[in-house]
């Protein structure tokens, strides 16, 4: 590195901050422009009612990458910072399932299922691990490959063939493209256990357990287990972003909040910097966008600066969200039937069986929200009482399915009806829950789009389907973190390998930018 | 025979080919009943004899039904910007009442189609193309405030081409024809019908295109052929057979015939860039971004590997589909795409796809021609010569006002 370049990063979400830190450490002058008044994007802690705060969007930390943590010296796995959690799948009869990394427990489970769980997790974690070379690298092009592309493919091939071994590789190739419904039916007997596992394959996606591709989404989630332990940050997800902000600033990154980018400036096919909504022009040699593909290309660059088919591909990315976020302010802890109070700090889910999850998804296909939604709940005030007034609590809920395009739009009636569906669902497991409600906030995918500047309000800035993954993420022509505009890069969830608080897109983008000749 | 007026949507399925608004007259005049499909329309290849139709274009006056040509109306605040992003040529300076020839490419800089843009009036454009382009136009419209309407069926058009075409139209009552320069658009009336007349065509000769409301199509046809009844001019309807002859003489390429359009090419090397078609003059790198610019800019820095060229072929054997070699019996370097024995030039002329070496054309080109003599196949070799100019051109095609007859 001989020359220091000026880099502007659009969006101070966790990937933007991580990418910024890597680039700054490599000697570049980096400025992060964040539209909102805090950094973190979806990984934030925000007040939703007077005196009540909780994680803005993401609330469970399940895959912050180990290499990123090591490189940036992020001390995340630390009892004062995060609380490791298991997943508890609530049952109406109180015989809840506790799903750990390797073990599952519940009175109802047969010895066969208990044993099968161990084997299943080991086997599938193996598959997820085998994808490591692909996850931590720029997705290789299949045409016009360079040395790096060939090396990545070779590593992936080696990892699948020799890392997994013949039998596991054969099994991986069999299940890789199919649905989680069939796989779980092959492995387990207990409907409750199958329902609980299937949630991790569909949460955040427009997919039900029977949708092909759900094994892959499950593996992407499971990959997190090869990196870190599932945990809930004490004080909300904003704590993670605050740590990343500190790291970035210490590395020399300048962060500007309330700086919404209106346009990415392009001249003769090369980026010149950005234009802020305030009218201010920020010149830069390199612009890195942490925004989703539609926002980046259609809104900020503008279709007239790009090829028509490329724009069409970007515009066709499936990135309409299906998860609503609900924040409840409670005047007492909910009393889930048969669940000891000390277990309330865990990740709680409601998905009694796969049929329930599939039926919940059916509604979404037809522009309706689920009659019986699938819920993922955390009560972060259990481990950090500062999030709510004394004696009170906050509950953070990811509720699916709540489609971006609702047939009758997300008008007040629909919003009220959906909140009622969610509270009634919780009430079935925690009688008296509704009575403890002090205030609430509903963020539909449309609200998420508006408030977090994510077109479609999708968790992953685009479905994690095979046709939108790897060398096709977000689209062919922009899948190597590079874009058709020279000097413009992608570093967010829209890029490989997708969303979740992993930091991997930010890390990979930085490596790519540093490896490019123009830096 | 069904006509435009009795082709009700509910009975459309009975018609394998769609009738043109001129169909009643075309059916009357088409003596040999040699039909073909042009964009789904029932179109005559020949009306009586190919030779008489060919010479109508080159010696008197020909009339051809242009209605099947794909036509799109482009309007809205961003109409110009949209078209300029679509095509490779800079059309920002195209004035109202002017026409220009354009090509457009996909993202990889490979040609999708060619056509003409008519700037009808300020901000109101018509794009004419060889092939159906609505899906590509709609797809390209993302980010532009533009309205795109397919109007192929809503506009009836006749090509009136040949040395006496100006005189014929004037005699028919169209005013101001003689003032139109090549690629000009004028508005007039014919037999009391509003018509648009453009000095455009696909023959390389003096000629005009007359555009009108399809419900008035027969009256327009009759008004032009009424001039013939007066006994002053010979006017003949021509089919696509004669058109193909004159367009090859004039060196006009036909997407789909002379090269695979990018949309239809399956194999990686079967599509063609403007440079490979010898159309570099249509590509402007100075204007704002257009689809394919990045790819074309990269290609422009490399040596051309092949080119569509005009070849005259010695002898009297038409080199249909002939292979081309660098010497008699040497290495194969290309193929003939379109060819015709030119009656007016008395020679074989063709368009051919030829491999270049290090950006340079081959020094010698030989065609291996297969021909039949009394049902027996024979082969012969003919020397070919590349021509940088159209094989046939005539001052009358460009002078204004044209000579009176």
Interface residues (C-beta under 8 A of the other chain):
Chain A: X269 X298 X302 X303 X304 X305 X306 X307 X308 X309 X310 X311 X312 X315 X477 X484
Chain B: X81 X85 X86 X106 X107 X136 X139 X140 X142 X143 X144 X288 X289 X291 X292 X293 X294 X297
